[in-house]
């Protein structure tokens, strides 16, 4: 990728809403490249404070069944349409990857640095997918914070779901959205 292409990607990358994704999703080889890009982030102490849970094919439906069951236990009065929506959550895209934060207690590397590294993992994965021409979205909906849903993922003590990353093809590129004015967020130290 040429330098200008890389800059253009960084300046124009947009999330594609998961419900607007379609087949095909990334191939196994492309998925592995996305994962490799995710792992190429700043990582003080080489701790690798993250791991991945991949949902492809029928696994998306099977996990969705469990999410719907958990949701229904918590919301027994939910209507059938809402329960179906929960059941179909992971079917919105051909590939879903949960990024799990595995922060460890370390005398020299604070939790904050490890969490930032996990965030960088997610962003690198979104950029890699965008560079390949796929739509991508990073979501943290209720199931990312729910103890029972996290147990379904096999989270261990101290682990948290950083988010679910959805990947798929797009029929239309997403339009631009309003961004904060950069000049309102930049200051120069020592200047008034």
PyMOL commands that set and color helices and strands:
alter all, ss='L'
color gray80, all
select helices_A, chain A and resi 3-12+18-20+28-38+44-46+58-74+80-87+89-92+111-131+142-145+147-153+182-184
alter helices_A, ss='H'
color red, helices_A
select strands_A, chain A and resi 21-22+50-56+95-101+135-139+160-170
alter strands_A, ss='S'
color yellow, strands_A
deselect
rebuild
show_as cartoon
